[in-house]
């Protein structure tokens, strides 16, 4: 039996957290990356070093390739990614490779955290630039969905490779890609497929749609920009994803699902389309079909955290708490600062009448929400 004070606290937390989650969902996640993809132009940025000196991407780019590594001090794999980025830089910087590490620990970064970042980079003897993304503007522009995330761009800022979460096999494939690009040496693995570059006009329309969606007051015009992008280049999946998410926000699930299905017709393993479309199917009463989409995303090695916590909710409802717990743990490894993750965890416990762990999960979501203000 939950006491009245705990129950009251839970209700307050529920109200605040779900309001916060709704607000966060209105902001389009730009998270491998949610709206950018191989073949698109990477956003420019100007960020400070720990010393406070601000530098622009254009000043840091390599002659042939630039590795942009998003990392955090709380990500278990970020240290490994930094070490291996250092090894790549030491081996290939003479051949035109540059590395830029961007710390994105949180919306606000204290002086103590800056000191911790500098201590770590000193310990690892890192010589390439380490920048600090205060306010997470660059993090959102790139649409990072997990830490660490690596984006490799060419001198035209064309995205040539992207890797989210640093899975071991994929990390080795990324190194093979760098080796082949800079030296021409193939390792015996399949050569990297030719980069698909979306039509320039389509990319411009997509960027306009993204900017208007972020503006809030002009969000309604984003739909037309995304449609223009699709018309200019029907093979370009990013505007389909953006439209799908827009229709989700507008509570038009049938239209949203149609957009995600169009993405999957072009990219059958697209994690965002499988995850978001799968939840639309579940919400419409097609639980088995939706669960199959989610499981396909997870089996394909997705690093999109919502795939894991949405699937956890299904297993939790089916009375399989062990599997649900495993999936939640994986989601937290990918992005432990995802407000929606803890809201979903709280809802799962609440549906099972486990109000104490539900309140803890909602409280965690509230703490993260308040830290992002």
Secondary structure, DSSP 8 states (H G I E B T S, - for coil): ---HHHHHHHHHHHHHHHHHHHHHHHS------SS--TTSB----EEEETTS-EEEHHHH--SSEEEEEEE-TT-TTHHHHHHHHHHHHHHHGGGTEEEEEEE---SS--HHHHHHHHHHHHHTT--SEEEE-TTSHHHHHHT--SSSEEEEE-TT-BEEEEEES--HHHHHHHHHHHHHHHH----SS----------HHHHHHHHHHHHHHHHSTTGGGHHHHHHHHHHH-TT--HHHHHHHHHHHHTT-HHHHHHHHHHHHHH-TT-HHHHHHHHHHHHHTT-HHHHHHHHHHHHHTT---HHHHHHHHHHHHHTT-HHHHHHHHHHHHHH-TT-HHHHHHHHHHHHHTT-HHHHHHHHHHHHHHHHHT-
